[in-house]
Amino acid sequence: MSLQALTTAATLYRGTSLTLEQAATHTGLTADELAKHLRSQGIPTGEDASSPEAISD
């Protein structure tokens, strides 16, 4: 996985152009691995995305 692929996938996921699964495929990671990385960067995933804290960000 390249840093550029990860950055691109995160940007497209955050902008809702890609689903988590599509973004993960782009990076070569599993959806779980990508979700963990995104959350570590402050990007909500899955159920996190609908939480009140995520909506206010």
C-alpha positions in Angstrom: 0.0 0.0 0.0 1.3 3.4 -1.0 0.8 6.5 1.0 -0.7 8.2 -2.0 -3.2 5.3 -2.5 -4.2 5.6 1.2 -4.5 9.3 1.1 -6.6 9.2 -2.1 -8.9 6.4 -0.7 -9.4 8.3 2.6 -10.3 11.5 0.7 -12.7 9.7 -1.6 -14.3 7.8 1.3 -14.7 11.0 3.4 -16.2 12.8 0.4 -18.6 9.8 0.0 -17.4 9.1 -3.5 -16.3 5.6 -2.4 -17.8 3.1 0.1 -15.4 1.8 2.8 -15.1 -1.5 0.9 -14.3 0.3 -2.4 -11.7 2.5 -0.7 -10.2 -0.5 0.9 -9.9 -2.3 -2.4 -8.1 0.8 -3.8 -5.5 0.6 -1.0 -5.1 -3.2 -0.9 -6.3 -3.3 2.7 -9.3 -5.1 4.1 -12.2 -2.9 5.0 -11.5 -3.5 8.7 -7.9 -2.4 8.3 -8.8 0.7 6.5 -11.6 1.6 9.0 -9.0 1.3 11.8 -6.7 3.6 9.9 -9.4 6.1 9.1 -10.6 6.2 12.7 -7.0 6.8 13.9 -7.0 9.9 11.6 -10.3 11.2 13.0 -12.4 10.1 10.1 -15.6 8.3 11.3 -16.6 5.0 9.8 -19.6 2.7 9.9 -21.7 3.4 13.0 -19.3 6.1 14.1 -20.4 8.2 11.1 -24.0 8.5 12.4 -23.0 9.4 16.0 -23.8 12.9 17.2 -20.0 13.6 17.7 -19.3 12.7 14.1 -22.1 14.9 12.8 -20.9 17.9 14.6 -17.3 17.6 13.1 
